[in-house]
């Protein structure tokens, strides 16, 4: 069977057009599809009343929590417990009811998409009840602070990806030492770039050793996994690693309650970007990443390092000019070469 490049130009044109359309379809489903199907489903919110609140206020809280709305999941609690739930991001917003008025509590440490939905829902509840409420944001975050966590994850991924792909293409005889040296350098430079951008965007963002150390862990894990896949598959691994960069913002930028259940199961449930994004967000607001947000990257780094250290032959990149070295001296195939050897 003839190779594709040996077929007529019209056939090649149709084949490449079909390939482009299929790639666009897949990327559209995996990226814009997540955003196009966003819909709230059981968004966790709380309504808080004091233990000594008058019966009418408690009646309002019970009425709000008893509303049969699939988009929201309500909790009735005390103001103290509600603030604890908000700080642990178990709820995305709180409606505090008091005799002197209502207060909508939000948190800058919560994913901005969750905060936005919480503010809209709680504002609608207040308006529907004919009340007025002031809005209070705990741990307020600047625009840079809201952008930085996801930006850090994406930038660390793309830094390692470009470096590892370039090494795979340019290094004709790659070694384990060479790959590890490249990964260490990529991690340091990637963290430096992210830290520099944080300082440029908002000088108040904390760049403590804990923050930088977590960024280094994420960057090293990304680089090790990328290096391992490129070692096993060669430059063909870019077909998997490249689209992940496009998927990251669409998935990690949303709270799970806004993502379609299909996308939640197929993409959000396993993507490492959501762990790194929320881990960085917690650190920037004086908190700490969860156990999962640390051990996911320890596991990725260990798996990538194991693959890099395993003995075996490296996957070879395709030569740019399409020439394959088969160990034959081309001079022997020139006209007259046989007579010269015979002589």
C-alpha positions in Angstrom: 0.0 0.0 0.0 1.4 3.4 -1.0 2.2 5.8 1.8 0.1 8.9 2.1 2.8 11.2 0.8 3.0 9.1 -2.4 -0.7 9.7 -3.2 -2.1 12.5 -5.4 -2.1 16.0 -4.0 -5.9 16.1 -4.0 -6.1 12.9 -1.8 -3.5 14.4 0.6 -5.5 17.7 0.8 -8.7 15.9 1.7 -6.9 13.6 4.3 -5.2 16.5 6.0 -8.4 18.5 6.1 -10.2 15.6 7.7 -7.4 15.2 10.2 -7.6 18.9 11.1 -11.4 18.7 11.5 -11.1 15.7 13.8 -8.5 17.4 15.9 -10.6 20.5 16.2 -13.6 18.4 17.2 -11.7 16.7 20.0 -10.1 19.9 21.3 -13.5 21.6 21.1 -15.2 18.9 23.1 -12.4 18.9 25.7 -11.9 22.6 26.1 -14.7 24.9 25.0 -17.2 22.1 25.7 -16.4 22.3 29.4 -17.2 26.0 29.4 -20.2 25.7 27.1 -21.9 23.2 29.4 -21.3 25.0 32.7 -24.4 24.7 34.9 -24.6 24.9 38.7 -25.5 21.6 40.4 -25.7 21.4 44.2 -23.5 24.5 44.8 -22.7 24.4 48.6 -24.0 27.5 50.5 -24.9 28.2 54.1 -27.5 30.3 55.8 -26.5 31.3 59.3 -28.6 32.5 62.3 -27.6 32.9 65.9 -28.7 30.5 68.6 -30.6 33.4 70.2 -32.1 34.7 66.9 -35.9 35.5 67.1 -38.3 32.9 65.6 -39.1 35.0 62.5 -35.4 35.0 61.4 -35.0 31.3 62.0 -38.2 30.8 60.0 -36.6 32.7 57.1 -33.4 30.5 57.4 -35.5 27.3 57.4 -37.5 28.5 54.4 -34.4 29.4 52.4 -32.7 26.0 53.2 -35.9 24.1 52.5 -36.3 25.5 48.9 -36.3 22.6 46.5 -33.6 23.9 44.1 -31.2 21.4 42.5 -28.7 24.1 41.7 -28.0 24.8 45.4 -27.2 22.7 48.5 -28.0 24.6 51.7 -26.8 24.2 55.2 -28.4 26.0 58.2 -25.8 26.7 60.9 -24.5 29.3 63.3 -22.4 32.3 62.2 -19.3 30.9 63.8 -19.7 27.5 62.2 -20.5 29.1 58.9 -17.3 31.1 58.8 -15.4 27.9 59.5 -17.1 26.1 56.6 -16.3 29.0 54.4 -12.6 29.1 55.4 -12.4 25.3 54.7 -14.1 25.9 51.4 -16.9 23.4 52.3 -19.3 26.2 51.3 -18.7 29.0 48.7 -20.8 31.6 50.4 -22.8 32.4 53.6 -25.9 34.4 54.2 -25.9 35.6 57.8 -29.2 36.7 59.2 -29.3 39.0 62.2 -31.9 41.3 63.8 -29.9 44.3 62.5 -29.7 43.1 58.9 -28.3 40.5 56.6 -24.7 40.0 55.5 -23.4 38.0 52.5 -20.1 36.5 53.4 -17.6 35.5 50.6 -14.0 34.5 50.6 -11.1 35.4 48.4 -9.6 31.9 49.1 -12.4 30.2 47.2 -12.2 29.5 43.5 -13.4 32.7 41.8 -16.1 30.7 39.8 -17.6 29.4 43.0 -17.5 32.9 44.6 -19.2 34.4 41.6 -22.1 31.9 41.7 -22.4 32.2 45.4 -22.7 36.0 45.2 -25.4 35.8 42.5 -27.5 33.2 44.3 -27.2 34.8 47.8 -28.0 38.2 46.2 -31.1 36.8 44.6 -32.2 35.3 47.9 -31.8 38.6 49.7 -33.7 40.5 47.0 -36.4 37.9 46.9 -36.9 38.2 50.7 -37.2 41.9 50.4 -34.1 42.5 52.5 -30.9 44.5 52.1 -27.6 43.0 52.7 -24.0 44.2 52.9 -21.3 42.1 51.2 -18.2 41.2 53.2 -15.2 39.3 51.7 -12.9 37.4 54.0 -9.3 37.1 52.8 -9.9 39.5 49.9 -7.9 38.8 46.8 -6.8 41.1 44.0 -7.3 40.3 40.3 -3.7 39.1 40.2 -4.3 36.9 43.2 -7.3 35.3 41.5 -5.4 34.7 38.3 -2.1 33.6 39.8 -2.9 30.0 40.9 -4.1 28.8 37.6 -1.4 30.8 35.7 1.3 29.2 37.8 0.1 25.7 37.0 -0.2 26.4 33.2 3.2 28.2 33.0 5.1 25.5 34.9 3.6 22.9 32.6 4.4 24.8 29.4 8.0 25.5 30.6 8.7 21.8 31.1 6.9 20.8 28.0 8.9 23.1 25.6 12.2 22.2 27.3 11.6 18.5 27.2 10.4 18.5 23.6 13.4 20.5 22.5 15.7 18.2 24.3 14.1 15.2 22.6 14.5 16.7 19.1 18.0 18.1 19.5 19.8 15.5 21.6 20.9 12.7 19.3 22.3 10.6 22.2 20.2 11.6 25.2 21.3 10.2 28.6 19.7 10.0 32.0 22.1 12.5 33.4 21.3 14.9 30.6 17.6 14.6 31.1 17.8 15.0 34.9 20.0 18.1 34.5 17.5 19.6 32.1 14.6 18.8 34.4 16.4 20.4 37.4 17.3 23.5 35.3 13.7 23.7 33.9 12.2 23.5 37.4 14.4 26.3 38.8 13.9 28.6 35.8 10.2 27.9 35.7 9.7 28.8 39.4 11.8 31.9 38.8 9.5 33.0 35.9 6.4 32.4 37.9 7.7 34.2 41.0 8.8 37.1 38.8 5.4 37.4 37.3 3.7 37.2 40.7 5.9 40.1 41.9 5.2 42.1 38.7 1.4 41.5 38.9 1.0 42.2 42.6 3.8 42.8 44.9 1.7 41.9 47.9 1.5 38.2 46.8 3.5 36.2 49.3 6.7 34.6 47.9 7.7 32.6 51.0 9.9 29.5 51.0 6.7 27.4 51.4 5.1 28.9 48.3 8.3 28.6 46.2 8.9 25.1 47.5 5.4 24.0 46.5 5.9 25.6 43.0 9.2 23.7 42.7 7.4 20.4 43.6 4.8 21.0 41.0 7.3 22.1 38.4 9.5 19.1 39.0 6.6 16.7 38.9 5.4 18.1 35.6 8.9 18.0 34.1 9.6 14.5 35.2 6.3 13.1 33.8 6.9 14.9 30.5 10.4 13.7 30.3 9.3 10.1 31.0 6.7 10.1 28.3 9.0 11.7 25.8 11.6 9.1 26.6 9.1 6.3 26.0 7.3 7.7 23.0 9.6 10.2 21.5 8.2 13.4 20.0 4.9 11.5 19.5 4.2 12.1 23.2 3.4 15.7 22.3 0.1 14.5 20.9 -0.9 13.8 24.5 1.1 16.4 26.4 0.2 19.4 24.2 -3.6 19.1 24.5 -3.3 18.8 28.3 -2.1 22.4 28.3 -5.3 23.5 26.6 -7.6 21.5 28.8 -6.1 22.9 32.1 -7.7 26.3 32.2 -11.1 25.0 31.2 -11.2 22.4 33.9 -9.1 23.8 36.8 -10.7 27.2 36.5 -14.1 25.9 37.6 -15.4 24.4 40.8 -16.7 20.8 40.3 -20.3 21.8 41.0 -20.4 23.9 37.8 -18.9 21.3 35.5 -21.1 18.9 33.6 -21.1 15.4 35.2 -19.5 13.8 32.2 -16.6 16.3 32.1 -16.4 16.1 35.8 -15.8 12.3 35.6 -13.6 12.2 32.5 -11.4 15.3 33.0 -11.8 17.1 36.4 -11.5 13.9 38.5 -7.9 13.2 37.5 -6.3 16.3 36.1 -3.3 17.4 38.2 -3.9 21.0 37.3 -6.8 21.3 39.8 -4.6 20.1 42.6 -1.8 22.5 41.9 -4.2 25.4 41.3 -6.0 25.0 44.6 -2.8 24.3 46.4 -1.2 27.5 45.3 -4.4 29.4 46.0 -4.4 28.1 49.6 -0.8 29.1 50.1 -1.3 32.6 48.7 -4.0 33.2 51.3 -2.0 32.0 54.3 -3.4 28.5 54.3 -1.8 25.1 53.4 -2.4 22.7 50.6 -4.3 19.5 51.5 -2.6 16.1 51.7 -3.9 15.2 48.2 -2.6 18.5 46.8 0.9 17.5 47.9 1.0 13.7 47.5 -0.4 13.8 43.9 2.8 15.6 42.8 5.1 13.4 44.9 3.6 10.4 43.2 3.9 12.0 39.7 7.5 12.9 40.4 8.4 9.4 41.7 6.7 7.7 38.7 8.4 10.0 36.2 11.8 9.5 37.9 11.4 5.7 37.9 10.7 5.7 34.1 13.7 7.9 33.5 16.0 5.6 35.5 14.9 2.4 34.0 17.4 0.9 31.6 16.3 0.6 28.0 16.6 2.2 24.6 15.5 5.8 24.1 12.7 6.4 21.6 14.4 8.1 18.7 13.0 11.3 17.1 12.1 11.2 13.5 14.8 13.0 11.4 13.6 16.2 10.0 14.7 15.4 6.5 13.1 12.0 6.5 16.4 10.2 5.9 17.0 7.0 7.8 20.5 5.8 8.6 20.7 2.1 7.7 24.4 1.8 8.1 25.2 1.7 4.3 27.8 3.9 2.8 26.0 5.7 0.1 29.2 6.0 -1.9 29.0 2.2 -2.5 25.7 2.8 -4.4 27.1 5.4 -6.8 27.6 4.4 -10.5 31.1 2.9 -10.9 31.6 2.2 -7.2 31.5 -1.6 -7.9 34.2 -1.4 -10.5 36.4 0.6 -8.2 36.1 -2.0 -5.4 36.7 -4.8 -7.9 39.8 -3.1 -9.2 
